[in-house]
Amino acid sequence: MSKTFFILLSLLLLQFVFSEYTTIDGSELISLSYSPNTNYDASETVSSENLSQEMLSYYSWFASYGYCQEVDIPLFCCKNYMEFFTGRWTMVCETSTTEYYTYNFVLWRSDEYKKYILAFPGTRNNIMELLNEAANIKLVNYDGVDNGIKVVNYFNKVALEIKDLIFSEENLKDIAAHPGYQFIFIGHSLGGSVAAIELYEAINKNLITQENNPALITFGMPRSGNEKWVIDFNSKIKNVIRVVRDGDMVTTVPYVPLTNPYRHLGGLILLNKEMNSLNYCPKDIGEDYPDKECERTKSLDLKYHLHYFNPDTELGLRCS
């Protein structure tokens, strides 16, 4: 599907209306590299208080791998591209569901680093998938309970569809055999929203605990729930790292003028358009920053959504 059609569809169906700016607390600049640091010490705890260019670049490649599947991107190609970490990470589970356009996820474990990683892909530019997303952006009760906590319907549907596959009996046995390992949930775009909901579910159902020091790393994640969901999420998961490249239009939706009920998680890391500096914004709810230290802009150019950390290849399409 052409970029023009994707943009028009996003404008029409995802209610991308009016220009807005988001300002950011904090001014510390960190230089970024465009390639993963193969020498990065992944044994260090992933934390919103322990950020570095190496960390974000390293984990962005896991988000990219989440797109790999037999149909669109040959798995052997992705695996060859990811050789820099395959010697230190064991693939515990790689599973797909056909309910949502062959949506897949990957679970890794590293005994050297004492970590698990769950990676989720975003939308693959499938027209029917985009239409389905747009038709299901309404907010629904999380877990079917009417307590004011709501998430975006489509993201929630995908998360529910794969939940039992992620935390299958076999995977839970593997997790139980490695107590205390840190859990990192990673995703790009739609995958970031699914990763957030899956992590929230895992904590609420005690599938993982605070002893696992859970962390969320997302790239180009859209708004995924309402304010009560954000408040409850951030009260339970402290390590939220939501990376946004300046100009990334997808991170500004869903949006309703004047009475917008959709909210972003906190933990915003704002990359500039050139991807050579960033600002860390440790705010609980990622909306309506009161100061003007840093402004986020919008662009109709999808490169700001598809390119993170690497200016020459699209995140999720490194093997195509």
Buried (B, 14 or more C-beta within 10 A) or exposed (E): EEEEEBBEBBBEBBBBBEEBEBBBBBEEEBEBBBEBBEEBEBEEBBBBEEBBBBBBBBBBBBBBBBBBBEEBBBBEEBBEBBEBBEEBBEEBBBBBBEEBBBBBBBBBBBEEBBBBBBBBBBBBBBEEBBEBBBEBBEBBEBBEEEEEBBBBBBBBBBBBBBBEBBBBEEBEEBBEEBEEBBBBBBBBBBBBBBBBBBBBBBBEEEBBEEEBBBBBBBBBBBBBBBBBBBBBBBEEBBBBBBBBBBBBBBBBBBBEEEEBBBBBBBBBBBBBBEBBBBBBBBBEBBBEBEEEEBEBBBBBBBBBBBBBBBEEBBBBBBBE
